[in-house]
Amino acid sequence: MKRDVSTSTIGRDEARRPLMEAYMFQRRLLLGCSMLMVISLIIWIVAISTDHWIIISGGTGIFIPESRRFFMSSHSGLWRHCRNTIVPNALTNAQVVRNFSSMSYTSQTNINDAKRNLSHMDFVKQFAEEKLNETDSFTESARRRMFAHWARERCKYIDMFPNSNTLRNEPGFDDEVMDYIRTQASFACITLFVMSLGAVFSFYTFMNPRYMFKRLAGGIHLVAASTALVVIQVLFSSIDYTKDHLFYAYPDGAELTYGYGVYLAWFTFVDNIFCGLMFLWYSGKKKGAKAPNDEVAMADEPTIMGR
């Protein structure tokens, strides 16, 4: 038994063929965005887990008076901070150098008081009258004969809520920097939650093609992009504050570079912006003759909420 197909049905299918092709292209593009959001979520987790967001290099070494060490480099992330320093220890056959180097750390007031208290002693007068030979350079061989270097690397997780005693023992942090760090950590977690929610709704749009779910997914992606941008901008603000107020953490003459954590964060931001715009762009209503098939047409029809 043959079934007759009306010419109107065939004509309608032919008219909808370009719409169906455009609809299938849209679905493939949004599927790619959904997969990209999953990858972006994994990248964000890697980014906030690493301690290579900020890398500060001291070159051959920058002397830090607070610790009497030479700052070499440091790298930090949202949760962890690492610092590499060199301690110039005098060798056993250079006790005089060690004593004089200790005197160089003493304040000028203490030195002046010592001069007044000891000026009446004969051996001090003789020492003051003795002429010393000046030198224009301190050779590398002489330095190695007098000093031995002890390299030290310290990594620690950042205490988000330190007390006043802890902050006094950490010259690289203060209350302002801790506010920046807590803000970064909070918005990093918010971004993780929002991106997870956006990935779920992105795949749900393939189960329910109604336009409102595409708009919801696109809006969530844009919110995730804004929270990720907050993390990045707060990071930049904390760097500027550290450079101006905390010599111990960012010494003069040090060079700043951004680690791969920052670049991964920027990738996540751009990915959320792109996917959010794509979902919003393809979230138009497809009713009647604009729909590629009857299922999509019925899904975008108005729904009366009631009993």
N, C-alpha and C positions, 0 to 999 in steps of 0.2 A: 504494500500500500504506500503510495507516494503522498508526501505532505506538500501542499501548496504554500509557497512563501509569497506573501503579497509584495508587490513592487514598492509599497510605501515603507515596509520594514527594510528592504534592501537599500532603498534610497537613504533611509535614516542612518543605517550602519555606514554607508559610504560617506555620508556627511560628517559622521562622528570619527572617522578614521584619523584625520589630522589631530583631533582632540585627544584620541587615545594614544597616539604617538607622543604628543606633548606630555600627556599624563604619565606615561611610562618613563619618559626622560626625567620628569620631576621626581618620581618615586626612586629611580636609581640615584639621582643626585642627593636626595634627602637620606637615602640609605647610606651613601658614602659619608655624609655629614654625621650620621648617627655612629657609624664605625669610627670616624675620626674623633668624635667626642669620647668614646671609650679609650682610645689611644691617648687623647689629651688628658683624661682623668688619671691614667697611669703615669703619664709624664709629670703631672702636677704632684702626685704623691712622691715621685722620685725627687722633684725639685725641692719640696719643703722638707724632705728627709736629709738632704745633703748639707754639709757644712762648708760649701764652697760658693757662697753668694758674694762675699766681699773678700778680696785678697789684697793685703797691704804688704809691700816689700820695702825693707830698709836698706837694700843694697848691700854694701860691705859692712854695715852695722851703724846704728845710731845710738849714742849713749843716752840712757834714761836715768836721771838722778834719783828718782824714787826707788828704783830697784838696784842701782849700781850695776846694771847690765847693759849689754849692747842689744838693741832690738834688731832682729834679722827679718822676720816676716810673721804674718798672722793670717788666718783665714777663718771665717765664721759664717754661720747660717742663721736660721731662725731659732734653733734650739741649742746649738753647740758652738763653742769658740775654742780655737787652737792658737797658741802663741809660741814662736821659736825665738829663743834668746841665746846669747853667748856671755858667759861670766869670765872675765879676765882674772884668773888666779895667778898670783905670783909664785914662781918656783921656789924651792927650798933654799937655793943659794942666792935669793934676791930678797932677803928680809928687809933691807933698807928701802928698796923700792916699794915694798908693800907698806911700810910705815909712812913713807912720804905720800903714797897714793891715798892712804886713809886720811892724811891731813888735808889733802886737796878737796875732800868732800865736806870739810868743816866750814861752817859759816864764817863770814868775815868778822862778825862781832866777836865770836869766840876767839878768833886769832888775835884780834886787837887786845882783848882782855888778857890773853896769855902773854902778849908782848909787854904789857904794863906790869904784870905781876912778876915776870922773870927778867925784866930789863936790868935790875940791880946786880944780877949774878954775873960773875967774871966769865964763866964759860960761854954764856950767851953773848956777851960783848965780843969775845974772841970769834965766835961763830959769825956774828954780824959783820965783823971787819974782814972776814975772809972773802976773797974774790972768787966768783964762780965763772967757769967758761961756758959761754952760750953756744947753742947748737941750732942750726937752721932746720935740720931734718932728723927724724927718728927712724933709722933704717929698719927694714924688715928683719934682718938678722939679729939686731939688738933687741927688738921686741920679742922674738922667739926665744932668746936667751933668758929674758927676764919674766915672760908671762907664758902661762899655759892656758889654753882656752877649754872651757867646759861648756858644751852645747846642751841646752835644755829645751825640751818641747813639752808643753803642758796643754792638754785638752780637757775641757770640762763642759758639762751641760749647764746651761744658763738657768739660774734660779729666778723664776718669774716674780716671786714675791719675797725679795730679801729684806732682812731687817737692817737697821741703821749700822750695826756693828759689821755686818757682812759687806755693806757698801763702803765702809771706811777701809776695809782690807782689800778692796778691789778698785784701784785708782782708774781703771779703764771703764768704769760704769758709774753713773749717778742716777738720780731720780728721773731726770728728763730722758735719758737713754732707756731706762727701764720702761717708761711709758711708751716709747717707740717700739720696743721689743714686744711688749704685751699686745700692742695694737696689731703688729705684724702677725703674731701667732694666732690671735683671735680671728682675724680676717682670713688667714690661711685655712683655718678649720671651717669657717663659714663657706669659703669657696669650694672646699672639698665636698661639703654637704649639698650645696646648690648644684654643683656639676653632676653629682650622682643622681640627684632628682631630675636634672635636665636630660641625662642619658636615658632614664627610664621612660620619660614622656616622649622622647624622640622615637623610641621603638614602639611605643603604644600607638603613635599616629598611623602605623601600618596595620594595626588591628582595627582601629576605628578611624576612618578617613575624614571625619567631620573637621571642618576648618578650625573650630575653636581650640582643638588639641594641638594643631600646628602652631597657632598663635601663642598658646601657653608654653609650648616647648621653646619657641623662639624667644619669648620674653624671659624665660628662665636662663637661657644661654647668655643673654645680654646682662642679666643680673650677675651671673657668674663672672663675666668679663669685667664688670665694674668692681667687684670685690677683689679680683686678682689685681686690677690696676691699683687699688688702694694699697695692697701689700707692697707693690713695687714702688709707689710714690712715697710711702712711709719709710721704706728702705733708703731712698735717696735723701730724704729729710734728715734721717738719723746720721747718715754719712756727713752731711754738711755740718750738723751740730757737733759731731765728734771731732771733726777737723778743726773747728773753731775753739772748742772748750776742753778737749781731753787730749793733752799732749802724750800721755802715756799710751793711749790706744792708737792715736794717729800722729806720730812725731813729725816735726818739721823736716822736710826733705824726703819723706817717704812717698812711694808711688802707689797709687790705687788702681787696681784692675778688677773687673767683674768676673766672677766664676761662672761655670756652666749652669748653676742654679738660676741665675738671673735670666739667662737666655732661654732656659726651659720655661720660666715663668712668662716671658714675653711671647713665646710660642703658644702657650695656653691662652693668653689673653687674645691674641689674633685669631686663634681657632674658634674661640667662643663668639667673637664678633662676627666672623664669617658665617658660622653655622646658624647663629641667631638671625642674621639678616636673610639667609636662604629660607629658613622656615617661615619667617614673616612674609617674604616675597611670594612664596607659593601657598599662602594660606587664604587666598581669595575664595569666595563662594563659587561653587560650580553647580548651578541649578538649571533645570530645564534643558534648553538647547546648548548651554555651555558645558554640560556635564559629558564626560566621555562614555559613561554607561549609566544604567538606571540605579545601580547600587550607590554610586557617588552622588547622583542627583537626589536620592532619598535621604542620604546622610546629611546633606547640607540644607534640607528643608527646615523651616522653623519648627521648633519643638515647644508645645504648650505644656508648661509645668503645672500640674494640678492633680486632683484626685480623679 
